[in-house]
């Protein structure tokens, strides 16, 4: 893996921000006042309420070191606010095991001479916006909204029975509809543009990409997430990744504007 690609991850990410000392009503707590993260999941209209501020479980530093080598440690890169899936959606696969078509390999070769879209103040998009910092879910009866701490456009996931658009204008975040399968919230998204990268290694997506997310809140503080990708233009088969999301109690997602006081891009041409 290319350490240079990883270095660019942190160039335009926001500082962690939250409302301090705000105790959110309705949060189950122990005698010490701390949130009881193993309490039963809250429910809305008979289904789990996914609302809250969430963060993907962090990848241990030892796992980064093992995969990237000790050179990684000498770079002093702080990846506490990212996960292995920010680096590669195929993390853990051996060389040659990635289901890449020749078209995908060609696009990745083009990307080698470019910096990631996030380093140019463009959206991280899916799936990276779920693995950078935190994100907030607001669940309502007819739609669910996701706000990304990395500054991506908000996502509107419609649950009013509508279908995905047949001929959508390609968008950074795509177009999403959701439904419940038991206690699992299933989100189907299509209509992406082909500009965003799936990860910092530059795995591409085409306008035919379709992504399915499955969210299962197993208790108050933990949610299982499975993401399935299907893009027949660039990949020989569909593939999936799994992650655990941890609730960040008594916190919030504040606005982040990448272009505000941004000074890194003037130096990127020199990298």
C-alpha positions as CSV (number, residue, x, y, z in Angstrom):
1,X,0.0,0.0,0.0
2,X,1.2,3.5,-0.7
3,X,2.0,5.5,2.5
4,X,1.9,8.7,0.4
5,X,-1.8,8.2,-0.3
6,X,-2.4,7.7,3.4
7,X,-0.6,10.9,4.3
8,X,-3.2,12.9,2.4
9,X,-6.1,11.6,4.4
10,X,-5.5,14.0,7.3
11,X,-4.8,17.1,5.2
12,X,-8.4,18.4,5.0
13,X,-10.2,16.7,7.8
14,X,-12.0,18.8,10.5
15,X,-11.0,18.9,14.1
16,X,-13.3,16.8,16.3
17,X,-16.1,19.0,17.6
18,X,-19.0,18.5,19.9
19,X,-21.3,20.3,22.3
20,X,-19.6,19.9,25.7
21,X,-21.3,18.9,28.9
22,X,-24.7,18.4,27.2
23,X,-26.5,15.5,28.7
24,X,-29.0,14.3,26.1
25,X,-32.4,13.5,27.4
26,X,-33.6,9.9,27.1
27,X,-30.1,8.4,27.4
28,X,-30.0,5.5,29.8
29,X,-27.3,6.1,32.5
30,X,-25.6,4.3,35.3
31,X,-25.1,5.6,38.8
32,X,-22.0,7.4,37.6
33,X,-24.0,9.4,35.1
34,X,-22.3,7.8,32.1
35,X,-24.4,6.5,29.2
36,X,-25.3,2.8,29.5
37,X,-24.2,1.7,26.1
38,X,-25.4,-1.9,26.6
39,X,-29.0,-0.9,27.4
40,X,-31.7,-1.9,25.0
41,X,-31.9,0.0,21.7
42,X,-34.6,2.7,21.6
43,X,-37.5,2.1,19.3
44,X,-39.7,4.3,17.1
45,X,-43.0,3.1,15.7
46,X,-42.0,-0.5,16.6
47,X,-38.6,-0.4,14.9
48,X,-35.2,0.4,16.3
49,X,-34.5,4.2,16.3
50,X,-31.1,4.7,14.7
51,X,-30.9,8.3,15.7
52,X,-27.7,9.5,17.2
53,X,-24.0,10.4,16.6
54,X,-22.0,7.4,15.4
55,X,-18.4,6.5,14.8
56,X,-17.0,3.5,13.0
57,X,-14.8,1.4,15.3
58,X,-11.2,2.5,15.0
59,X,-8.6,0.3,13.5
60,X,-5.8,-0.6,16.0
61,X,-2.5,1.1,15.4
62,X,-0.9,-2.4,15.4
63,X,-3.0,-3.4,12.4
64,X,-1.9,-0.3,10.5
65,X,1.8,-1.0,11.4
66,X,1.5,-4.7,10.3
67,X,0.0,-3.8,7.0
68,X,2.0,-0.6,6.2
69,X,5.3,-1.4,7.9
70,X,7.3,0.5,10.5
71,X,7.9,3.3,8.0
72,X,4.3,4.3,8.9
73,X,5.3,4.9,12.5
74,X,8.1,7.2,11.5
75,X,5.7,9.4,9.5
76,X,3.8,10.2,12.7
77,X,0.5,10.1,10.8
78,X,-2.5,10.3,13.1
79,X,-5.1,7.9,11.9
80,X,-7.2,7.8,15.1
81,X,-10.0,9.5,13.2
82,X,-10.0,7.0,10.3
83,X,-10.3,3.3,9.7
84,X,-8.7,0.7,7.5
85,X,-11.6,1.0,5.0
86,X,-10.6,4.6,4.4
87,X,-7.4,3.2,3.1
88,X,-8.8,0.4,1.1
89,X,-12.2,-1.3,0.7
90,X,-10.2,-4.4,0.0
91,X,-8.2,-4.2,3.2
92,X,-6.8,-7.7,4.1
93,X,-6.9,-9.1,0.6
94,X,-3.7,-10.3,-0.9
95,X,-2.3,-8.8,-4.1
96,X,-4.2,-10.2,-7.1
97,X,-7.3,-11.1,-5.0
98,X,-9.1,-7.9,-5.6
99,X,-11.9,-8.4,-8.1
100,X,-10.7,-5.6,-10.5
101,X,-11.5,-5.4,-14.2
102,X,-8.9,-4.0,-16.5
103,X,-10.9,-0.8,-16.7
104,X,-10.5,-0.3,-13.0
105,X,-6.8,-0.9,-13.1
106,X,-6.5,1.7,-15.8
107,X,-8.4,4.3,-13.8
108,X,-6.3,3.6,-10.7
109,X,-3.1,4.2,-12.8
110,X,-4.5,7.6,-13.7
111,X,-5.3,8.4,-10.1
112,X,-1.7,7.7,-9.0
113,X,-0.7,11.2,-10.3
114,X,-3.6,12.8,-8.5
115,X,-4.5,13.6,-5.0
116,X,-7.7,12.3,-3.4
117,X,-10.8,14.3,-4.0
118,X,-11.0,15.0,-0.2
119,X,-7.6,16.7,-0.4
120,X,-9.2,19.1,-3.0
121,X,-12.1,19.9,-0.7
122,X,-14.5,17.6,-2.6
123,X,-16.8,15.1,-0.8
124,X,-15.5,11.8,0.5
125,X,-18.9,10.3,-0.4
126,X,-19.7,6.6,0.2
127,X,-18.3,4.7,1.9
128,X,-15.6,7.0,3.3
129,X,-18.1,9.5,4.9
130,X,-19.1,6.6,7.2
131,X,-15.6,5.9,8.3
132,X,-14.2,9.4,8.7
133,X,-14.8,11.0,12.1
134,X,-18.4,10.8,13.2
135,X,-21.8,11.1,11.4
136,X,-25.3,11.8,12.7
137,X,-28.5,9.9,11.9
138,X,-31.8,11.7,12.3
139,X,-34.7,9.2,11.9
140,X,-38.1,10.5,11.0
141,X,-41.3,8.6,10.0
142,X,-40.9,9.2,6.2
143,X,-37.2,9.7,5.7
144,X,-33.9,9.3,7.5
145,X,-31.2,11.9,7.2
146,X,-27.4,11.4,7.6
147,X,-25.1,14.3,8.4
148,X,-21.4,13.6,7.9
149,X,-18.8,15.1,10.2
150,X,-16.4,15.3,7.3
151,X,-18.5,18.0,5.6
152,X,-20.1,15.9,2.9
153,X,-23.6,16.9,1.6
154,X,-26.4,15.5,3.7
155,X,-28.0,12.3,2.7
156,X,-31.8,12.0,2.5
157,X,-32.9,8.3,2.7
158,X,-36.6,8.2,1.8
159,X,-38.8,5.6,3.5
160,X,-42.1,6.7,2.0
161,X,-42.3,3.8,-0.5
162,X,-40.8,5.6,-3.5
163,X,-38.5,3.8,-5.9
164,X,-35.0,4.9,-6.9
165,X,-35.1,7.3,-9.9
166,X,-34.7,5.6,-13.3
167,X,-32.5,8.2,-14.9
168,X,-31.0,10.3,-12.1
169,X,-28.6,13.2,-12.5
170,X,-25.3,11.7,-11.2
171,X,-24.6,13.0,-7.7
172,X,-21.8,12.8,-5.1
173,X,-24.0,11.0,-2.5
174,X,-26.3,9.3,-4.9
175,X,-30.0,8.8,-4.3
176,X,-31.2,6.6,-1.5
177,X,-34.4,4.7,-0.4
178,X,-34.7,2.7,2.7
179,X,-36.9,-0.1,4.1
180,X,-37.0,-2.3,7.1
181,X,-36.3,-6.1,7.1
182,X,-37.2,-7.1,10.6
183,X,-35.0,-4.9,12.8
184,X,-32.5,-4.2,10.1
185,X,-32.6,-0.9,8.1
186,X,-31.7,-1.6,4.5
187,X,-30.6,1.4,2.3
188,X,-30.3,1.1,-1.5
189,X,-28.4,3.8,-3.2
190,X,-27.7,4.5,-6.9
191,X,-27.2,7.5,-9.2
192,X,-23.6,8.2,-8.2
193,X,-21.2,10.3,-10.2
194,X,-17.9,8.7,-11.2
195,X,-15.7,11.4,-9.6
196,X,-15.4,10.1,-6.0
197,X,-13.0,7.4,-4.9
198,X,-14.1,4.5,-2.8
199,X,-11.0,4.8,-0.7
200,X,-7.6,6.5,-0.5
201,X,-6.1,3.8,-2.7
202,X,-8.2,5.2,-5.6
203,X,-10.5,2.2,-6.2
204,X,-13.0,3.8,-8.6
205,X,-16.7,3.8,-9.0
206,X,-18.8,4.2,-12.1
207,X,-22.2,5.7,-12.6
208,X,-23.5,2.1,-12.6
209,X,-22.4,1.6,-9.0
210,X,-25.1,0.4,-6.6
211,X,-24.5,0.3,-2.9
212,X,-26.6,-1.5,-0.2
213,X,-26.2,-0.7,3.4
214,X,-27.6,-2.8,6.2
215,X,-27.9,-1.2,9.7
216,X,-28.7,-3.3,12.8
217,X,-28.7,-1.5,16.2
218,X,-28.2,-4.4,18.6
219,X,-28.3,-2.3,21.7
220,X,-28.2,1.4,22.8
221,X,-24.5,2.0,22.0
222,X,-23.6,-0.5,19.2
223,X,-24.7,-1.0,15.6
224,X,-23.6,-3.5,13.0
225,X,-23.1,-2.3,9.5
226,X,-22.7,-4.3,6.3
227,X,-22.1,-2.5,3.0
228,X,-22.4,-4.3,-0.4
229,X,-21.0,-2.8,-3.6
230,X,-22.0,-3.8,-7.1
231,X,-20.4,-2.1,-10.1
232,X,-20.1,-4.4,-13.1
233,X,-18.1,-1.8,-15.1
234,X,-15.1,-1.9,-12.7
235,X,-15.4,-5.1,-10.7
236,X,-15.8,-8.8,-11.6
237,X,-18.2,-9.5,-8.8
238,X,-20.1,-7.7,-5.9
239,X,-18.1,-7.4,-2.7
240,X,-18.9,-6.4,0.9
241,X,-17.3,-5.0,4.0
242,X,-18.5,-5.1,7.6
243,X,-18.0,-2.7,10.5
244,X,-19.2,-1.9,14.0
245,X,-20.5,1.6,14.7
246,X,-20.2,2.9,18.2
247,X,-22.6,5.6,19.6
248,X,-20.9,8.8,20.7
249,X,-23.3,9.9,23.5
250,X,-23.8,13.5,24.5
251,X,-22.1,14.7,21.4
252,X,-23.0,16.3,18.1
253,X,-21.8,16.9,14.5
254,X,-21.0,20.6,13.8
255,X,-20.5,22.3,10.5
256,X,-17.3,21.9,8.6
257,X,-16.4,24.0,5.6
258,X,-13.2,22.6,3.9
259,X,-12.4,25.7,1.9
260,X,-12.5,27.9,5.0
261,X,-8.9,28.9,5.7
262,X,-7.7,25.9,3.6
263,X,-3.9,26.2,2.9
264,X,-2.9,22.7,1.8
265,X,-3.8,22.6,-1.9
266,X,-1.1,25.2,-2.8
267,X,1.5,22.7,-1.7
268,X,0.0,19.6,-3.4
269,X,1.6,20.2,-6.7
270,X,5.0,19.8,-5.0
271,X,4.2,16.4,-3.6
